Each structure stands twice: as C-alpha cells, then as structure tokens.
C-alpha cells in the first residue's frame, strides 16, 4: 500500500475536485475490505445516493470522506433525516475517513468506522440552511467521532505508514457481533465499551461509576446496574472481554 496520490490530468482545475478524484483513485487502487479481507473495493457510479465504494466479495459498502486537515472529532455528513433512516437499513455504509497532505501530495491517515457503530447518538443535527441558501431549509448532519469507542475507529494507515493488514482485520472482526444487535441494545453495548476500553483491568464497581451517565442517556431504564451486568456478559460471550478472576475483567487480546 502506497501513501502517495497518483498524478492526474490538469483537466481537474479546482483544488477540491482534484482532491476528490485523487482520493477516489487511491481508495480504488489500494484499499481493501476490512470486513472480509478482499484485496480491492469497487466504485459505485458517480453521485450514487447509497455510498462511494463496495466490496465485490461481501457487498459491504463504504462512504468516503477526505480532508487535508487532521481527522477531528466531528465529520460533516449528508442530510440528517436520510442518515437517521439509513442507520437501520442494510445499505448503511461503513465510513472511510482519509486524511491527506496536499503539499506532499500524499495520504497520511485512513480510518474506518464500521457501520455497526452508527447509532442515532453519534449523529448531530445541524441547523437548517437559511432562506437565501440554494437549498433553503435543508438540514445536514455531523458524525460525532468523539462518541465512537476506540474499537470502532480502525486505522488502516497512520501517520503515513500502513498498519499490518492482519491486525486491521482482527480488530474489525472483534466487533462484528454488534451487527446482530440493533436499536437501544446496541447503544448500551457501545456505551459500556467506551466505559471500559481505556483500562487494562477493571472491576464491576469501576463500570458502576458510569451509572449516572448511562441513566442520563437512557432515562426510561430504572435498572441501570443490572443492565450494565448484562452488557458485560454479552461482551464476554462475544470475546470482547475476558474475566480474569476475583471480580476483574480486561479487554480480550487480539490474535
């Protein structure tokens, strides 16, 4: 996998247009599927309403967002109501974030957020466009990456260097079980992931410390502690956590 963009015809005069074309070519030439490991992704026709690329093997879809700035905690996305509707659909794509250095004409970072980490909680509704805008009243959205656990931010390319493919695939497969869970149940699992992922070891009481935060997120639930225990059991059953004895847990080691 290379970090440099390919050279293109000077036909692309606009800087943003040139960056878009170079980004798409780089993804087509060098990006593989993090779900099944297929060596190449295929591109949808331009202006496809679904996504930008898809895996010809497993049919997973990818929406590409590129930036010449550092990949931040908030990413501008499309129409808010369309995004919310697609969260539960079979066509909800994975998000592929590509950060490039325009001066060096090179890709610096590629981070993928798998589609099963998308819940309504991480989609921010933007203000409607003003009456003088070309699309007056249109409501956009932002993806709040800061609300995605580290397990859901999978780097394929970091600081100009490719991550080992086997490591990328292992990290991706570790959370595929989330695809079998929808709605609020998936949201609970993701919130508990966030509560434990920065600790080398933790106890049940450590997770109970997030009770107030979880109560605020899910005010209809009056049994937060039993719900926490339930989510820990699901994470253990699916190999995300390991029980180490004496009430202690840790993140499972990836092979």
C-alpha positions in Angstrom: 0.0 0.0 0.0 1.4 3.4 -1.0 0.9 6.8 0.6 1.4 9.0 -2.4 -1.5 10.1 -4.6 -1.4 9.2 -8.3 -0.8 12.0 -10.8 -3.8 13.2 -12.8 -4.5 15.3 -15.8 -4.5 19.1 -15.3 -8.2 18.9 -16.5 -9.1 19.0 -12.8 -8.6 22.7 -12.2 -10.5 23.0 -8.9 -8.4 22.0 -5.8 -11.4 20.3 -4.2 -12.2 18.4 -7.5 -8.6 17.3 -7.9 -8.5 16.1 -4.3 -11.8 14.2 -4.7 -10.5 12.4 -7.9 -7.1 11.6 -6.3 -8.8 10.3 -3.2 -11.2 8.0 -5.1 -8.3 6.7 -7.2 -6.2 6.0 -4.1 -9.1 4.1 -2.5 -9.8 2.1 -5.7 -6.1 1.2 -6.1 -5.0 0.5 -2.5 -8.0 0.0 -0.2 -9.1 -3.5 0.9 -12.2 -4.6 2.7 -11.8 -4.7 6.4 -14.8 -6.9 6.8 -13.8 -9.9 4.7 -10.2 -9.0 3.6 -11.0 -8.8 -0.2 -8.0 -7.1 -1.8 -9.9 -4.4 -3.6 -13.0 -2.2 -3.4 -15.2 -1.4 -6.4 -16.5 2.1 -7.0 -20.2 2.9 -7.4 -21.2 5.2 -10.3 -20.7 8.9 -9.6 -23.3 10.6 -7.4 -24.6 7.3 -6.1 -27.2 8.0 -3.4 -26.0 5.0 -1.4 -22.3 5.1 -0.9 -19.0 5.5 -2.8 -17.4 2.1 -2.8 -18.5 -1.5 -2.2 -16.7 -4.8 -1.6 -17.3 -7.2 -4.6 -16.9 -10.2 -2.3 -19.1 -9.5 0.8 -21.0 -6.5 -0.6 -20.2 -4.2 2.4 -20.4 -0.5 1.4 -18.1 2.4 2.1 -18.8 6.1 2.2 -15.5 8.1 1.7 -14.8 11.5 3.4 -11.5 13.1 2.8 -9.8 16.1 4.5 -6.5 17.9 4.3 -6.8 18.7 8.0 -6.3 16.3 10.9 -9.2 13.9 11.3 -11.2 15.6 14.1 -14.0 14.7 16.5 -16.7 15.9 14.1 -17.2 15.0 10.4 -19.8 16.8 8.2 -22.2 14.3 6.6 -25.3 14.4 4.4 -29.0 15.0 5.1 -29.9 14.4 8.7 -33.2 12.6 8.3 -31.9 10.4 5.5 -28.9 9.5 7.7 -31.1 8.5 10.6 -33.3 6.4 8.3 -30.3 4.6 6.9 -28.9 3.7 10.3 -31.2 0.6 10.5 -31.0 -0.3 6.8 -29.0 -2.9 5.0 -27.4 -0.2 2.9 -25.9 1.8 5.8 -22.2 2.1 4.7 -19.0 2.0 6.7 -17.3 5.4 7.0 -13.8 5.7 5.4 -12.0 8.8 6.5 -8.9 9.7 4.5 -6.6 12.5 5.6 -4.1 13.7 3.1 -1.2 16.2 2.9 -1.8 18.5 0.0 1.7 19.9 0.0 3.4 16.4 -0.1 0.6 15.1 -2.3 0.3 12.0 0.0 -2.1 10.1 2.1 -1.3 10.4 5.8 -4.2 8.7 7.6 -7.0 6.3 6.8 -9.5 5.5 9.5 -12.6 3.4 9.1 -15.7 3.5 11.4 -17.6 0.2 10.8 -21.3 0.7 10.2 -22.4 -1.2 13.3 -21.0 1.7 15.4 -23.5 4.1 13.9 -26.4 4.8 16.3 -28.5 8.0 16.5 -26.5 9.1 19.5 -23.5 9.9 17.3 -25.4 11.8 14.6 -25.7 15.5 15.3 -28.5 17.5 13.6 -27.3 20.7 12.1 -29.2 24.0 11.7 -31.4 24.3 8.6 -29.9 26.3 5.8 -31.2 29.9 5.7 -33.9 31.2 3.4 -31.3 32.7 1.0 -29.4 29.4 0.5 -29.7 27.5 -2.7 -31.2 24.6 -0.7 -33.1 26.7 1.8 -34.4 24.7 4.8 -32.1 21.7 4.1 -30.9 20.0 7.3 -27.5 18.4 7.4 -25.8 16.2 9.9 -22.4 15.7 11.6 -20.9 12.4 12.7 -19.5 12.8 16.2 -16.4 10.6 16.1 -15.7 11.5 19.8 -18.6 9.4 20.7 -17.3 6.3 18.9 -15.3 3.9 21.1 -11.7 3.3 20.1 -12.7 -0.2 19.0 -14.8 1.5 16.3 -12.0 3.7 14.9 -9.9 1.3 12.9 -6.8 2.8 11.3 -5.6 1.3 8.1 -3.0 4.0 7.5 -1.5 6.0 10.4 1.0 8.9 10.0 2.0 7.8 6.6 2.5 4.2 7.4 0.3 1.2 6.7 -1.0 -0.8 9.6 -0.5 -4.6 9.3 -3.5 -6.0 7.4 -3.8 -8.9 9.8 -4.1 -6.5 12.7 -6.7 -4.4 11.0 -8.8 -7.4 10.1 -8.6 -8.8 13.7 -9.7 -5.5 15.1 -12.6 -5.3 12.7 -13.8 -8.9 13.3 -13.7 -8.4 17.1 -16.8 -6.2 17.0 -18.8 -7.8 14.1 -21.2 -9.3 16.7 -22.7 -5.8 17.1 -24.3 -6.2 13.7 -26.6 -8.8 15.2 -27.9 -6.2 17.8 -30.0 -3.2 16.9 -31.5 -0.1 18.4 -31.0 0.8 22.0 -29.5 -2.6 22.8 -26.5 -1.9 20.5 -26.3 1.6 22.0 -25.9 0.1 25.5 -23.2 -2.2 24.4 -21.3 0.6 22.8 -21.6 2.8 25.9 -20.2 0.0 28.1 -17.4 -0.5 25.6 -16.5 3.2 26.0 -16.6 2.9 29.8 -14.0 0.1 29.9 -11.8 0.4 26.9 -9.1 2.7 28.4 -8.5 0.4 31.4 -6.0 -2.5 31.4 -8.2 -4.2 34.1 -11.4 -3.2 35.7 -14.0 -4.3 38.3 -17.7 -4.2 38.2 -17.6 -1.2 40.6 -15.4 0.6 38.1 -18.2 0.3 35.5 -20.9 1.2 38.1 -19.1 4.6 38.3 -20.8 5.3 34.9 -24.2 4.7 36.2 -25.2 8.3 36.3 -24.0 8.9 32.8 -25.9 5.9 31.5 -29.1 6.9 33.4 -29.0 10.3 31.6 -28.6 8.5 28.2 -31.4 6.0 28.9 -33.8 7.7 31.3 -36.5 5.1 30.7 -34.4 2.4 32.3 -34.7 2.2 36.0 -32.4 -0.8 36.4 -29.1 0.5 35.2 -26.8 -1.7 37.3 -28.5 -5.0 36.1 -28.3 -3.6 32.6 -24.6 -3.0 33.0 -24.0 -6.5 34.2 -26.0 -7.8 31.2 -23.9 -5.9 28.7 -20.6 -7.1 30.3 -21.9 -10.7 29.9 -22.7 -10.1 26.3 -19.2 -8.6 25.7 -17.6 -11.6 27.4 -19.7 -14.1 25.5 -18.6 -12.5 22.2 -14.9 -12.4 23.1 -14.5 -8.7 23.5 -13.8 -9.0 27.3 -12.1 -11.6 29.4 -12.9 -12.5 33.0 -9.6 -12.7 34.9 -10.9 -13.8 38.3 -11.6 -12.0 41.6 -14.1 -9.8 40.0 -11.7 -8.4 37.5 -12.1 -8.1 33.7 -9.8 -6.9 30.9 -10.1 -6.4 27.1 -9.6 -9.6 25.2 -6.2 -10.0 23.5 -6.4 -10.0 19.7 -4.5 -12.6 17.8 
